Amino acid sequence: MIKQNSRGTLIVISAPSGCGKGSVINGLLKNDSKNRWLSVSTTSRPIRDNDIPGETYNFVTKEEFEKKIEEGYFLEYTNYVGNYYGTPKEFIGEKLKAGIDVILEIEIEGANNIKKLIPEALFIFIMPPSLKVMVQRLKNRGTDSKEKILERFHTAYKEINEVTKYNYVVVNDVLEDAIDKVEAIIKSEKCRVDRIEEVFLDTKEEEIHEMLMDDKDFVNEDIKI
């Protein structure tokens, strides 16, 4: 009885380092790879051992990144902990128009930039169960120096105060539970009233009235038709 907007949802997911947003996103893609697409960000940060170029990020040099800025390649970009991160414009509009949800895994400043450009996007913040757990996760990576971990910690401490700018917050304590919560958020967004394009009644009121009048099994003395 309703016609909903079939356009895909732009889903922005952010979190401080060590909160597991990448793992949450992998879970979302695994659950529905057909109707979801991850826009792979471009970065100038060094490649880590567990990175897969083209999947984790598109890796470029600082000079290459700055050239892409000049060429207008990015929807948004930011400098985070000394490295560039940017969201390519390519394919995002096409995917959304085709009804595919586009996921952006971006930093807080980048999310704020997207919010100015596309305020109707869905913004989800992934929170660590505690700062101690977050720091331990960073240490367990084994990819950053003590100084870099301290830098990421201080940055994360500030970023957590940005949570009120998001639509939803999910604590990633147990990964499977966090994925389920984000799934529930996405499904609820699909049912928002402002996604309804048209409300229509498939049967006229008079037809329903006559059907009830002629229905001999419909007996209720308390209701006068």
C-alpha positions in Angstrom: 0.0 0.0 0.0 3.0 2.3 -0.1 5.7 3.0 -2.6 9.0 3.6 -1.1 12.0 5.4 -2.5 14.2 2.7 -4.1 17.4 4.8 -3.9 20.2 3.2 -1.9 21.4 4.6 1.4 24.7 6.3 1.9 26.0 4.7 5.1 28.9 6.6 6.8 30.8 4.5 9.4 33.4 6.1 11.6 35.4 5.1 14.7 38.7 5.9 16.4 41.6 3.6 15.6 41.3 0.2 17.3 37.5 0.1 17.5 37.1 -2.6 14.8 35.0 -0.6 12.2 36.7 -2.5 9.4 35.6 -5.8 11.0 32.0 -4.5 11.4 31.9 -3.4 7.7 33.3 -6.8 6.5 30.4 -8.4 8.4 27.8 -6.1 6.8 29.2 -6.9 3.3 29.2 -10.6 4.0 25.6 -10.5 5.1 24.4 -8.8 1.8 27.1 -8.4 -0.8 24.6 -8.0 -3.6 22.9 -4.9 -2.3 25.9 -3.2 -0.6 29.0 -1.7 -1.9 32.1 -0.4 -0.1 33.6 2.7 -1.5 37.3 2.1 -1.1 39.1 5.2 0.3 42.4 6.4 -1.0 45.2 7.1 1.5 48.8 8.2 1.6 49.6 6.1 4.7 52.1 3.3 4.5 50.8 -0.2 3.7 50.6 -2.6 6.7 51.2 -6.3 6.6 47.5 -7.2 6.7 46.5 -4.6 4.1 45.1 -5.6 0.7 45.7 -2.8 -1.8 42.4 -2.1 -3.6 40.4 -3.6 -0.8 41.6 -2.1 2.5 42.6 1.2 0.7 43.9 2.5 -2.5 47.4 3.4 -1.6 49.2 6.3 -3.2 52.1 8.6 -2.3 51.5 11.9 -0.7 52.4 13.6 -4.0 50.0 11.5 -5.9 47.2 12.2 -3.4 47.8 16.0 -3.6 47.7 15.8 -7.4 44.3 14.0 -7.2 43.1 16.8 -4.9 44.0 19.3 -7.6 42.1 17.2 -10.2 38.9 17.2 -8.1 39.0 13.4 -7.7 37.6 13.3 -4.2 34.2 13.8 -2.8 35.9 14.7 0.5 39.4 14.3 2.0 41.2 15.0 5.2 44.6 14.7 6.9 44.5 12.2 9.8 47.5 11.6 12.1 49.8 12.9 9.4 48.3 11.0 6.4 45.8 11.8 3.8 42.5 10.0 3.5 39.9 10.7 0.8 36.6 9.4 -0.7 36.6 9.1 -4.5 33.5 10.5 -6.2 33.6 7.7 -8.8 30.6 5.2 -8.8 28.9 6.5 -5.6 26.0 8.3 -7.4 25.5 5.4 -9.8 25.3 2.8 -7.1 22.8 4.8 -5.0 20.6 5.4 -8.0 20.6 1.7 -8.7 19.3 1.0 -5.2 22.6 -0.2 -3.8 23.7 0.9 -0.3 27.1 2.6 -0.4 29.2 2.2 2.7 31.9 4.8 3.5 34.5 3.9 6.1 35.9 7.4 6.9 37.4 9.4 9.7 35.4 11.9 11.8 36.5 15.0 9.9 35.7 13.3 6.6 32.3 12.3 8.0 31.6 15.9 9.0 32.5 17.0 5.4 30.0 14.4 4.0 27.3 15.6 6.4 27.6 19.1 4.9 27.4 17.7 1.4 24.8 14.9 1.9 22.9 15.5 5.2 20.4 12.7 4.5 23.2 10.1 4.7 23.1 7.6 7.6 25.9 8.3 10.1 27.0 5.5 12.5 29.8 5.8 15.1 31.5 2.7 16.4 32.7 3.0 20.0 35.2 0.8 21.9 34.0 -0.9 25.1 36.6 1.1 27.0 39.7 3.2 26.2 41.9 0.5 27.8 40.5 -2.1 25.3 41.1 0.3 22.5 44.7 0.9 23.4 45.3 -2.9 23.8 43.9 -3.5 20.3 46.3 -0.9 18.9 49.2 -2.6 20.6 48.0 -6.0 19.4 48.3 -4.8 15.8 52.0 -4.7 16.1 52.2 -2.2 13.3 52.7 1.1 15.2 55.5 2.5 17.3 54.8 3.6 20.9 54.8 7.2 19.8 52.3 6.5 17.0 50.0 4.6 19.4 50.1 7.5 21.8 49.2 9.9 19.0 46.3 7.7 17.9 45.1 7.5 21.5 45.1 11.2 22.0 43.3 11.7 18.7 40.7 9.0 19.6 40.1 10.7 23.0 39.1 13.8 21.1 37.1 12.0 18.4 34.8 10.2 20.9 33.5 13.7 21.9 32.2 14.0 18.3 29.7 11.1 18.7 26.7 13.5 19.1 27.1 14.5 15.5 26.2 11.0 14.4 22.7 9.4 14.1 23.6 6.2 16.0 26.4 4.8 18.2 27.2 1.1 18.5 29.7 -0.3 21.1 31.9 -2.9 19.5 32.5 -5.3 22.5 31.4 -8.6 20.9 31.8 -8.2 17.1 28.8 -10.3 16.1 26.5 -8.3 18.4 27.9 -5.0 17.0 27.2 -6.2 13.4 23.6 -7.2 14.4 23.0 -3.8 15.9 24.2 -2.0 12.7 22.1 -4.3 10.6 19.0 -3.4 12.7 19.8 0.3 12.3 20.0 0.0 8.5 16.8 -2.0 8.3 15.0 0.6 10.5 16.2 3.4 8.2 14.6 1.7 5.3 11.3 2.0 7.0 11.5 5.7 7.7 8.3 7.7 6.7 10.4 10.2 4.8 11.4 7.4 2.4 7.7 7.0 1.3 7.1 8.4 -2.1 3.4 7.6 -2.3 0.6 6.0 -0.2 -2.1 4.3 -2.2 -5.2 2.2 -1.3 -5.6 -0.9 -3.5 -9.3 -1.1 -2.8 -12.0 1.6 -2.7 -13.7 2.3 0.6 -17.1 1.4 -0.9 -15.9 -2.0 -2.0 -14.7 -2.8 1.5 -18.0 -1.5 3.0 -20.1 -3.7 0.7 -17.9 -6.7 1.4 -18.4 -6.4 5.1 -22.2 -5.9 4.7 -22.5 -9.1 2.6 -20.2 -11.1 4.9 -22.6 -13.4 6.8 -19.8 -14.7 9.0 -19.1 -11.1 10.2 -21.5 -10.9 13.2 -21.0 -8.4 15.9 -24.0 -6.8 17.5 -22.0 -4.1 19.1 -20.9 -2.7 15.8 -23.5 -1.0 13.7 -22.5 -0.7 10.0 
